[in-house]
Amino acid sequence: MRIARFSIDGNVAFGAVEGGSAPGEEGDLVLDIIKGIPYADFELSGTKVPLSKVRLLPPVLPNKVVAIGRNYAEHAAELGNEVPEVPVAFFKPTTSVIGSGDAIEYPSFSQELHHEAELAVVIGRMCREVPRERVKDVVFGFTCANDVTARDVQQREKQWARAKGFDTSCPLGPWVETGIDPAAVAEGLAVQCTVNGEQRQLGRTSDMVRSVEDLVVHITEAMTLLPGDVILTGTPAGVGPLNVGDEVAVTIEGIGTLTNKVIKRG
């Protein structure tokens, strides 16, 4: 099931996305409004609205976004890094999260903004110290993400907080797909990024150094994850520059396409 969060007439709701998922079929999609919240047992109301009549919001409002760096060997190599011995984790604040169709604001303190297409894991229940065999039970679903990075800032500052945590640096969406098993991620979903229609990144989740199970186990050894929290699983090779006016799209097989335009801040 594809679950979206949206606003219509000033009201915010969750809805199950119904209809085709192929490119060009978005105009035929409708949202069946959900009674309650999607992390618990819920019912579909039967009240349906066309997707074209609503504004998509970030599909979740995470308490925290835990991101993993250098989880694709070719990406680590393209930036002159080695694959770390243990996963490199960092945070993106909730204020960095935007939805599909929202604008990425080019930060005034950077001259080198990069896209990073990523598969995002959405957590469905409070969990800590999750054993590997229980990971599938705590994963609510998956969505598309763009770990937008001020690369020049990342390279000159020891911590990545400003480089990867500035406002609008974490687009998520367009919805959460709950029907993908972590095992399917290991088998390999295509991850693609285009800028103004030109392909920049194309990889597969089977190339991740650490699997979804590895990452959930590693992260929950240290901290409690809450419903709606997000894990970014790393980006394939091919990261590159974004400029004001660019339209960047992240497409993940079996999920959908996350699209954002870059604007000048202020």
C-alpha positions as CSV (number, residue, x, y, z in Angstrom):
1,M,0.0,0.0,0.0
2,R,1.2,3.5,-0.8
3,I,0.4,6.0,2.0
4,A,0.6,9.7,1.4
5,R,0.3,12.7,3.8
6,F,-1.4,15.7,2.2
7,S,-3.3,18.9,2.8
8,I,-6.6,20.0,1.2
9,D,-8.6,23.0,2.1
10,G,-6.4,23.7,5.1
11,N,-6.7,20.2,6.5
12,V,-4.0,17.6,6.9
13,A,-4.6,13.9,6.5
14,F,-3.2,10.6,5.5
15,G,-4.5,8.7,2.5
16,A,-4.0,5.4,0.7
17,V,-2.9,6.1,-2.9
18,E,-5.0,4.2,-5.4
19,G,-4.5,3.9,-9.2
20,G,-1.6,3.3,-11.6
21,S,2.0,4.0,-10.5
22,A,3.6,4.2,-14.0
23,P,5.1,7.6,-15.1
24,G,2.4,9.8,-16.6
25,E,-0.4,8.1,-14.6
26,E,-0.3,10.5,-11.7
27,G,-3.4,12.4,-12.9
28,D,-5.4,9.2,-12.5
29,L,-4.4,8.6,-8.8
30,V,-6.8,9.2,-6.0
31,L,-6.4,9.2,-2.2
32,D,-8.7,7.2,0.1
33,I,-8.6,9.2,3.3
34,I,-7.4,7.2,6.3
35,K,-9.2,7.2,9.6
36,G,-6.6,7.6,12.3
37,I,-2.9,7.3,11.8
38,P,-1.2,4.8,9.6
39,Y,1.2,3.3,12.2
40,A,-1.6,1.7,14.2
41,D,-4.6,-0.2,12.9
42,F,-6.6,2.0,10.7
43,E,-9.6,2.0,8.3
44,L,-10.1,3.6,5.0
45,S,-12.9,6.1,5.1
46,G,-14.1,5.5,1.5
47,T,-13.9,9.3,1.0
48,K,-11.7,9.8,-2.0
49,V,-10.0,12.9,-3.5
50,P,-8.0,13.2,-6.7
51,L,-4.2,13.5,-6.1
52,S,-4.2,16.4,-8.5
53,K,-6.5,18.4,-6.0
54,V,-4.2,18.1,-3.0
55,R,-0.8,19.3,-1.9
56,L,1.5,16.4,-1.0
57,L,3.4,16.9,2.3
58,P,6.4,15.0,3.6
59,P,4.9,11.5,4.0
60,V,6.1,11.4,7.6
61,L,7.1,13.9,10.3
62,P,10.1,12.2,11.8
63,N,11.3,12.7,15.3
64,K,14.8,12.2,13.8
65,V,16.4,11.3,10.5
66,V,19.4,9.1,10.9
67,A,21.5,9.1,7.8
68,I,24.3,6.7,6.8
69,G,27.4,7.9,4.9
70,R,29.5,6.0,2.4
71,N,27.3,3.0,2.2
72,Y,28.0,2.5,-1.5
73,A,31.6,1.6,-2.3
74,E,31.6,3.5,-5.7
75,H,30.3,6.6,-4.1
76,A,32.9,6.5,-1.4
77,A,35.6,6.1,-4.0
78,E,34.3,9.0,-6.2
79,L,34.8,11.4,-3.3
80,G,38.2,9.9,-2.5
81,N,37.1,8.0,0.6
82,E,37.3,4.4,1.7
83,V,34.4,2.4,2.9
84,P,34.4,2.8,6.7
85,E,34.8,-0.3,9.0
86,V,31.6,0.6,10.8
87,P,28.6,2.5,9.4
88,V,29.0,6.3,9.6
89,A,25.8,7.8,11.1
90,F,24.8,11.4,11.3
91,F,21.5,13.3,11.9
92,K,19.4,15.6,9.7
93,P,17.1,17.7,11.8
94,T,13.3,17.7,11.3
95,T,13.5,21.3,10.0
96,S,15.4,19.9,7.0
97,V,12.5,17.7,5.9
98,I,10.3,18.8,2.9
99,G,7.9,17.0,0.6
100,S,7.7,16.3,-3.1
101,G,7.0,19.5,-5.0
102,D,8.5,21.7,-2.3
103,A,11.5,23.9,-3.1
104,I,15.1,23.2,-2.1
105,E,16.6,26.5,-1.0
106,Y,20.2,27.0,-2.0
107,P,22.0,27.9,1.2
108,S,23.8,31.3,1.2
109,F,26.9,29.8,2.9
110,S,27.6,27.3,0.1
111,Q,28.8,27.5,-3.5
112,E,28.6,23.7,-4.2
113,L,25.3,22.0,-3.7
114,H,25.0,18.3,-4.5
115,H,22.2,15.8,-5.0
116,E,22.3,12.4,-3.3
117,A,19.5,10.0,-4.2
118,E,18.7,7.5,-1.5
119,L,16.3,4.8,-0.3
120,A,14.7,5.9,3.0
121,V,13.5,3.4,5.6
122,V,10.4,4.5,7.6
123,I,10.0,3.0,11.1
124,G,6.6,1.9,12.2
125,R,6.9,1.2,15.9
126,M,9.0,2.2,18.9
127,C,12.0,0.0,19.0
128,R,15.4,-0.5,20.6
129,E,18.1,-3.2,20.3
130,V,16.2,-4.8,17.4
131,P,17.5,-8.3,16.6
132,R,18.1,-9.0,12.9
133,E,15.2,-11.4,12.6
134,R,12.8,-8.7,13.9
135,V,13.8,-5.9,11.6
136,K,11.0,-6.5,9.2
137,D,8.5,-6.1,12.1
138,V,9.6,-2.6,12.9
139,V,9.9,-1.3,9.3
140,F,6.7,0.5,8.2
141,G,7.8,1.0,4.7
142,F,10.1,2.8,2.3
143,T,10.2,6.2,0.5
144,C,12.5,8.2,-1.7
145,A,15.0,10.7,-0.3
146,N,17.5,13.3,-1.4
147,D,20.3,13.9,1.0
148,V,21.0,17.3,-0.4
149,T,24.6,18.3,0.6
150,A,26.6,21.5,0.7
151,R,29.7,19.7,-0.5
152,D,32.2,22.5,0.0
153,V,31.0,23.0,3.6
154,Q,31.2,19.2,4.2
155,Q,34.8,19.2,3.0
156,R,36.0,22.1,5.1
157,E,34.1,21.4,8.4
158,K,34.8,18.4,10.5
159,Q,31.2,17.9,11.5
160,W,28.5,17.5,8.8
161,A,25.7,19.3,10.7
162,R,25.6,22.4,8.6
163,A,26.5,20.7,5.3
164,K,23.7,18.2,5.5
165,G,21.3,19.7,8.0
166,F,20.3,23.0,6.6
167,D,16.7,23.9,6.0
168,T,15.1,22.0,3.0
169,S,18.1,19.6,2.7
170,C,16.0,16.4,3.3
171,P,13.3,16.0,0.6
172,L,11.2,12.9,1.3
173,G,8.3,11.4,-0.7
174,P,6.1,11.3,-2.6
175,W,4.6,8.6,-0.3
176,V,5.5,5.6,1.8
177,E,5.3,2.2,0.1
178,T,4.5,-0.5,2.7
179,G,4.5,-3.5,0.4
180,I,8.3,-3.9,0.0
181,D,10.1,-6.4,2.2
182,P,13.7,-5.6,3.3
183,A,14.7,-8.8,1.5
184,A,13.6,-7.2,-1.8
185,V,15.9,-4.3,-1.0
186,A,18.8,-6.7,-0.7
187,E,17.9,-8.3,-4.0
188,G,18.1,-4.8,-5.6
189,L,15.8,-1.9,-6.3
190,A,16.9,0.6,-9.0
191,V,17.8,4.1,-7.5
192,Q,17.9,6.9,-10.1
193,C,18.5,10.6,-10.0
194,T,17.8,13.1,-12.8
195,V,18.5,16.8,-13.0
196,N,16.4,18.6,-15.6
197,G,15.6,15.3,-17.2
198,E,19.3,14.2,-17.5
199,Q,20.3,11.1,-15.7
200,R,23.0,11.7,-13.0
201,Q,22.8,8.6,-10.8
202,L,21.7,5.0,-11.4
203,G,22.4,2.3,-8.9
204,R,20.8,-0.6,-7.1
205,T,20.2,-1.1,-3.5
206,S,21.9,-4.5,-3.7
207,D,25.1,-2.5,-3.9
208,M,24.7,-1.2,-0.4
209,V,27.7,-2.2,1.8
210,R,25.3,-2.6,4.8
211,S,21.8,-3.9,4.4
212,V,18.6,-2.4,5.9
213,E,18.9,-5.1,8.6
214,D,22.5,-4.2,9.3
215,L,21.6,-0.5,9.7
216,V,18.5,-1.0,11.9
217,V,20.5,-3.3,14.2
218,H,23.4,-0.9,14.4
219,I,21.4,2.2,15.0
220,T,19.0,0.7,17.6
221,E,22.0,-0.6,19.6
222,A,22.5,3.1,20.5
223,M,19.1,4.7,20.4
224,T,15.3,4.2,20.4
225,L,13.6,4.8,17.1
226,L,10.0,6.0,17.1
227,P,7.1,5.6,14.6
228,G,7.8,7.9,11.7
229,D,11.6,8.1,12.2
230,V,13.6,7.8,9.0
231,I,16.9,6.1,8.1
232,L,18.7,7.2,5.0
233,T,20.6,4.3,3.6
234,G,23.3,6.0,1.5
235,T,23.7,7.1,-2.1
236,P,25.0,5.4,-5.2
237,A,27.8,6.9,-7.3
238,G,27.2,9.9,-9.6
239,V,26.5,12.7,-7.1
240,G,26.9,16.1,-8.7
241,P,26.0,19.8,-8.6
242,L,22.6,21.5,-8.3
243,N,22.0,25.1,-9.4
244,V,19.2,27.5,-8.9
245,G,16.4,26.7,-11.3
246,D,17.3,23.0,-11.6
247,E,14.6,20.4,-11.1
248,V,15.9,17.3,-9.4
249,A,14.0,14.0,-9.4
250,V,14.7,10.8,-7.4
251,T,13.0,7.7,-8.6
252,I,13.1,4.3,-6.8
253,E,11.8,1.2,-8.3
254,G,8.5,0.1,-6.8
255,I,8.0,3.3,-4.9
256,G,7.7,6.4,-7.1
257,T,9.4,9.7,-7.9
258,L,10.3,12.6,-5.6
259,T,10.7,15.9,-7.4
260,N,11.9,19.2,-6.2
261,K,13.1,22.5,-7.7
262,V,16.1,24.5,-6.5
263,I,15.5,28.1,-5.7
264,K,17.6,30.9,-4.2
265,R,17.2,31.2,-0.5
266,G,15.3,34.3,0.6
